Amino acid sequence: MIAADPFFTARRSRIVTLAGRLAIPAIYDLRDWTVTGGLFSYGTDVAAAFHQTGIYVGKILNGTKAADLPVMQSTKYELVINLKTAKTLGLEIPPMLLGRADEVIE
């Protein structure tokens, strides 16, 4: 599991390449890692989080005090699976897991 951290994110390509070369199945926090070639990602749906941020900004611009807005956390998470990477690692992903995925990269 690679933690969410700017240090790791800045080196995403290197980390994914190294995990593949060493045949280490790894899971990441954001879909960008899986698109880059990582095996799995499970984490916040960034687009939904940005949408919520826009709603908050709109409320503040319309006069709501920031202190009056509730603290929110992500409620939408996404599971992304990279089948190409799974095949390279010699892994077979169970159909039930594939069915639960929000996105499958082939």
NORJO-V67842 format. One record per helix or strand of 3 or more residues. SS is the DSSP state (~ for helix, > for strand). FROM is the first residue (numbers start at 1). LEN is the number of residues. If there is no record, write none. Layout:
ss->SS from->FROM len->LEN
ss->SS from->FROM len->LEN
//
This chain:
ss->~ from->6 len->4
ss->~ from->12 len->10
ss->~ from->31 len->6
ss->> from->40 len->5
ss->~ from->46 len->16
ss->~ from->66 len->3
ss->> from->77 len->6
ss->~ from->83 len->6
ss->~ from->95 len->6
ss->> from->103 len->3
//
